[in-house]
Amino acid sequence: MKKIAISIALFSYVAAGSLFAAEIEDSFGSAKKIESKYFTIHYLQQIDISKLSQQLNITTADKILAGRNIDDDIASEHGIAGMIDILYSLVGDMVDMHVYNFKGNIKICLDQAQLNNIYRNLFDKDLLSYMVSFYVNDTSTIYISEENFRREVLGHEIAHAIINHYFVVSPPIKVQEILSKYIEYQLRKTQ
C-alpha cells in the first residue's frame, strides 16, 4: 500500500511539473489550429494565413515532386496544411529519410520578439541574433515567426524534425545543421 501511495504522489508531482512547464512554454493556449497529415499548425488570431501561404511559394513542380495531384486546391485557409505536407515530403526526399508516421507541431509567432520570449522561457537564454526559427525535439515542435515563414526556413526546421525522428540515436547537432542547411540551400535554389 505504501508503494502505491508513493507512486501516486510521484505521478502527481510529475504531472503537475509537466502542466507547469506547458503553461510557461508558450502563449499558444488559445491559438487557432489547422491539422495536416504531419503537423498541427498553431497560429494566433492576428496572423494572416493567406499571406503565409503566399510566403511558402509551393509551386506546381513542388506538387508533382511530392506526388500530389496538380489540381489539389491549396489556396484555401486549410490549404496551408497541404502546402506544409508537400514541403515535408520534399524535405524527406531531399535527405532520403522518410518518416511516414511523424506528427508534430508548428507554432507561428507574431514576430521575432515573441519567438525570443518563447525561447527564453524554454531554455533560459536568449535566441542567437541569426536564429529566426527553432525546433524542440522533446515536443516535436517547430517555432517560427510570421515574418520568416518561408519555404527554406520552415524546410530547415522540418529537416531537424525528420532527422531526429529517423534515427534511434540522434546525430550530433553539427551534423544535423549541415543536413538542414543543405535543405535550406536546395529550397532557396528551387524558387
C-alpha positions as a LaTeX table, in Angstrom:
\begin{tabular}{lrrr}
\hline
Residue & $x$ (\AA) & $y$ (\AA) & $z$ (\AA) \\
\hline
Met1 & 0.00 & 0.00 & 0.00 \\
Lys2 & 2.87 & 2.34 & 0.78 \\
Lys3 & 4.35 & 1.72 & $-2.73$ \\
Ile4 & 1.06 & 2.70 & $-4.36$ \\
Ala5 & 0.85 & 5.95 & $-2.36$ \\
Ile6 & 4.42 & 6.85 & $-3.30$ \\
Ser7 & 3.74 & 6.07 & $-6.98$ \\
Ile8 & 0.59 & 8.20 & $-6.97$ \\
Ala9 & 2.41 & 11.07 & $-5.26$ \\
Leu10 & 5.29 & 10.82 & $-7.74$ \\
Phe11 & 2.86 & 10.71 & $-10.68$ \\
Ser12 & 1.03 & 13.76 & $-9.31$ \\
Tyr13 & 4.32 & 15.62 & $-8.93$ \\
Val14 & 5.46 & 14.73 & $-12.46$ \\
Ala15 & 2.05 & 15.60 & $-13.94$ \\
Ala16 & 1.97 & 18.93 & $-12.08$ \\
Gly17 & 5.53 & 19.67 & $-13.23$ \\
Ser18 & 4.58 & 18.90 & $-16.82$ \\
Leu19 & 1.47 & 21.07 & $-16.56$ \\
Phe20 & 3.53 & 23.95 & $-15.16$ \\
Ala21 & 6.11 & 23.53 & $-17.94$ \\
Ala22 & 3.33 & 23.60 & $-20.55$ \\
Glu23 & 1.97 & 26.85 & $-19.08$ \\
Ile24 & 5.29 & 28.69 & $-19.32$ \\
Glu25 & 6.25 & 27.03 & $-22.60$ \\
Asp26 & 4.49 & 29.44 & $-24.93$ \\
Ser27 & 1.41 & 31.60 & $-25.42$ \\
Phe28 & $-0.49$ & 29.36 & $-27.84$ \\
Gly29 & $-3.16$ & 28.12 & $-25.44$ \\
Ser30 & $-5.98$ & 29.97 & $-27.23$ \\
Ala31 & $-4.44$ & 29.78 & $-30.71$ \\
Lys32 & $-6.29$ & 28.58 & $-33.77$ \\
Lys33 & $-5.32$ & 25.17 & $-35.11$ \\
Ile34 & $-5.18$ & 23.55 & $-38.52$ \\
Glu35 & $-4.47$ & 19.84 & $-38.84$ \\
Ser36 & $-2.32$ & 18.44 & $-41.61$ \\
Lys37 & $-1.13$ & 14.89 & $-42.13$ \\
Tyr38 & 2.19 & 15.56 & $-40.40$ \\
Phe39 & 1.63 & 18.68 & $-38.29$ \\
Thr40 & $-0.81$ & 20.59 & $-36.13$ \\
Ile41 & $-0.35$ & 24.22 & $-37.11$ \\
His42 & $-0.98$ & 26.70 & $-34.28$ \\
Tyr43 & $-1.36$ & 30.38 & $-35.06$ \\
Leu44 & $-2.71$ & 33.44 & $-33.33$ \\
Gln45 & $-5.82$ & 35.31 & $-34.49$ \\
Gln46 & $-3.80$ & 38.26 & $-35.81$ \\
Ile47 & $-1.85$ & 36.14 & $-38.32$ \\
Asp48 & $-2.95$ & 36.24 & $-41.96$ \\
Ile49 & $-2.94$ & 32.62 & $-43.18$ \\
Ser50 & $-3.31$ & 33.59 & $-46.85$ \\
Lys51 & $-0.13$ & 35.70 & $-46.56$ \\
Leu52 & 1.69 & 32.72 & $-45.05$ \\
Ser53 & 0.52 & 30.54 & $-47.95$ \\
Gln54 & 2.00 & 33.03 & $-50.42$ \\
Gln55 & 5.27 & 33.16 & $-48.49$ \\
Leu56 & 5.64 & 29.36 & $-48.74$ \\
Asn57 & 5.54 & 29.64 & $-52.53$ \\
Ile58 & 4.59 & 26.00 & $-53.22$ \\
Thr59 & 4.66 & 25.55 & $-56.99$ \\
Thr60 & 3.12 & 23.08 & $-59.41$ \\
Ala61 & 6.56 & 21.47 & $-59.71$ \\
Asp62 & 6.64 & 21.03 & $-55.91$ \\
Lys63 & 3.24 & 19.30 & $-56.04$ \\
Ile64 & 4.46 & 16.94 & $-58.76$ \\
Leu65 & 7.73 & 16.15 & $-56.94$ \\
Ala66 & 5.76 & 15.43 & $-53.75$ \\
Gly67 & 3.47 & 13.06 & $-55.67$ \\
Arg68 & 0.40 & 15.27 & $-55.33$ \\
Asn69 & $-2.26$ & 16.00 & $-57.92$ \\
Ile70 & $-1.56$ & 19.32 & $-59.63$ \\
Asp71 & $-5.25$ & 20.20 & $-59.31$ \\
Asp72 & $-5.15$ & 19.98 & $-55.49$ \\
Asp73 & $-6.60$ & 23.17 & $-54.04$ \\
Ile74 & $-4.02$ & 24.58 & $-51.66$ \\
Ala75 & $-5.23$ & 28.18 & $-51.87$ \\
Ser76 & $-7.84$ & 27.95 & $-49.09$ \\
Glu77 & $-7.19$ & 28.62 & $-45.40$ \\
His78 & $-6.77$ & 24.90 & $-44.82$ \\
Gly79 & $-4.63$ & 24.74 & $-47.97$ \\
Ile80 & $-1.65$ & 25.75 & $-45.86$ \\
Ala81 & $-1.86$ & 22.28 & $-44.30$ \\
Gly82 & $-1.49$ & 20.74 & $-47.76$ \\
Met83 & 1.42 & 23.06 & $-48.55$ \\
Ile84 & 3.25 & 22.11 & $-45.38$ \\
Asp85 & 2.69 & 18.41 & $-46.10$ \\
Ile86 & 4.12 & 18.95 & $-49.60$ \\
Leu87 & 7.14 & 20.68 & $-48.06$ \\
Tyr88 & 7.52 & 17.81 & $-45.57$ \\
Ser89 & 7.54 & 15.30 & $-48.44$ \\
Leu90 & 10.07 & 17.35 & $-50.41$ \\
Val91 & 12.41 & 17.60 & $-47.42$ \\
Gly92 & 12.11 & 13.87 & $-46.74$ \\
Asp93 & 13.03 & 13.15 & $-50.36$ \\
Met94 & 15.97 & 15.58 & $-50.28$ \\
Val95 & 17.56 & 13.93 & $-47.24$ \\
Asp96 & 16.33 & 10.50 & $-48.36$ \\
Met97 & 14.78 & 9.90 & $-44.94$ \\
His98 & 11.09 & 9.09 & $-44.79$ \\
Val99 & 9.17 & 9.14 & $-41.52$ \\
Tyr100 & 5.61 & 8.45 & $-42.60$ \\
Asn101 & 4.13 & 8.27 & $-39.10$ \\
Phe102 & 5.56 & 11.60 & $-37.92$ \\
Lys103 & 3.20 & 14.01 & $-36.16$ \\
Gly104 & 4.49 & 17.31 & $-34.82$ \\
Asn105 & 3.53 & 20.93 & $-34.23$ \\
Ile106 & 4.29 & 24.18 & $-35.97$ \\
Lys107 & 3.71 & 27.25 & $-33.83$ \\
Ile108 & 3.71 & 30.52 & $-35.74$ \\
Cys109 & 4.72 & 33.52 & $-33.66$ \\
Leu110 & 3.62 & 37.08 & $-34.37$ \\
Asp111 & 7.16 & 38.40 & $-34.54$ \\
Gln112 & 10.78 & 37.81 & $-33.59$ \\
Ala113 & 10.20 & 39.24 & $-30.10$ \\
Gln114 & 7.57 & 36.60 & $-29.29$ \\
Leu115 & 9.84 & 33.89 & $-30.70$ \\
Asn116 & 12.68 & 35.13 & $-28.48$ \\
Asn117 & 10.40 & 35.18 & $-25.39$ \\
Ile118 & 9.35 & 31.57 & $-26.00$ \\
Tyr119 & 12.97 & 30.52 & $-26.47$ \\
Arg120 & 13.94 & 32.31 & $-23.25$ \\
Asn121 & 11.10 & 30.59 & $-21.34$ \\
Leu122 & 12.09 & 27.19 & $-22.67$ \\
Phe123 & 15.88 & 27.38 & $-22.42$ \\
Asp124 & 16.54 & 30.26 & $-20.01$ \\
Lys125 & 18.68 & 32.11 & $-22.56$ \\
Asp126 & 18.15 & 34.46 & $-25.47$ \\
Leu127 & 17.84 & 33.36 & $-29.06$ \\
Leu128 & 21.00 & 33.99 & $-31.06$ \\
Ser129 & 20.69 & 37.01 & $-33.34$ \\
Tyr130 & 20.76 & 34.97 & $-36.57$ \\
Met131 & 18.11 & 32.46 & $-35.45$ \\
Val132 & 14.67 & 33.08 & $-36.99$ \\
Ser133 & 13.16 & 29.72 & $-36.03$ \\
Phe134 & 13.96 & 26.67 & $-33.92$ \\
Tyr135 & 12.90 & 23.06 & $-33.37$ \\
Val136 & 12.27 & 21.46 & $-29.97$ \\
Asn137 & 12.75 & 17.70 & $-30.23$ \\
Asp138 & 11.16 & 16.89 & $-26.84$ \\
Thr139 & 7.81 & 18.25 & $-28.01$ \\
Ser140 & 8.28 & 17.76 & $-31.79$ \\
Thr141 & 7.54 & 21.47 & $-32.22$ \\
Ile142 & 8.81 & 23.98 & $-34.74$ \\
Tyr143 & 8.65 & 27.63 & $-33.68$ \\
Ile144 & 8.82 & 30.20 & $-36.44$ \\
Ser145 & 7.84 & 33.85 & $-36.77$ \\
Glu146 & 5.26 & 35.09 & $-39.26$ \\
Glu147 & 7.80 & 37.33 & $-40.98$ \\
Asn148 & 10.20 & 34.41 & $-41.57$ \\
Phe149 & 7.59 & 31.86 & $-42.62$ \\
Arg150 & 9.31 & 30.89 & $-45.87$ \\
Arg151 & 9.88 & 27.53 & $-47.51$ \\
Glu152 & 13.64 & 27.47 & $-46.91$ \\
Val153 & 13.36 & 28.43 & $-43.23$ \\
Leu154 & 10.50 & 26.03 & $-42.50$ \\
Gly155 & 12.22 & 23.33 & $-44.58$ \\
His156 & 15.35 & 23.73 & $-42.44$ \\
Glu157 & 13.34 & 23.05 & $-39.28$ \\
Ile158 & 11.38 & 20.20 & $-40.88$ \\
Ala159 & 14.76 & 18.63 & $-41.70$ \\
His160 & 15.63 & 18.75 & $-37.99$ \\
Ala161 & 12.31 & 17.06 & $-37.18$ \\
Ile162 & 12.83 & 14.30 & $-39.73$ \\
Ile163 & 16.46 & 13.71 & $-38.72$ \\
Asn164 & 15.56 & 13.49 & $-35.02$ \\
His165 & 12.76 & 11.01 & $-35.67$ \\
Tyr166 & 14.54 & 8.93 & $-38.31$ \\
Phe167 & 17.48 & 7.78 & $-36.20$ \\
Val168 & 17.23 & 5.82 & $-32.96$ \\
Val169 & 20.07 & 7.96 & $-31.59$ \\
Ser170 & 20.01 & 11.50 & $-32.94$ \\
Pro171 & 23.15 & 12.59 & $-34.80$ \\
Pro172 & 25.25 & 15.40 & $-33.27$ \\
Ile173 & 23.85 & 18.91 & $-33.69$ \\
Lys174 & 26.63 & 19.88 & $-36.11$ \\
Val175 & 25.72 & 17.00 & $-38.44$ \\
Gln176 & 22.03 & 17.94 & $-38.22$ \\
Glu177 & 22.89 & 21.55 & $-39.05$ \\
Ile178 & 24.88 & 20.53 & $-42.12$ \\
Leu179 & 21.94 & 18.48 & $-43.44$ \\
Ser180 & 19.40 & 21.17 & $-42.53$ \\
Lys181 & 21.48 & 23.90 & $-44.19$ \\
Tyr182 & 21.70 & 21.70 & $-47.29$ \\
Ile183 & 17.88 & 21.53 & $-47.36$ \\
Glu184 & 17.62 & 25.28 & $-46.84$ \\
Tyr185 & 20.02 & 25.87 & $-49.74$ \\
Gln186 & 18.17 & 23.48 & $-52.06$ \\
Leu187 & 14.77 & 25.01 & $-51.27$ \\
Arg188 & 16.11 & 28.53 & $-51.80$ \\
Lys189 & 17.71 & 27.49 & $-55.09$ \\
Thr190 & 14.47 & 25.99 & $-56.46$ \\
Gln191 & 12.34 & 29.11 & $-56.06$ \\
\hline
\end{tabular}
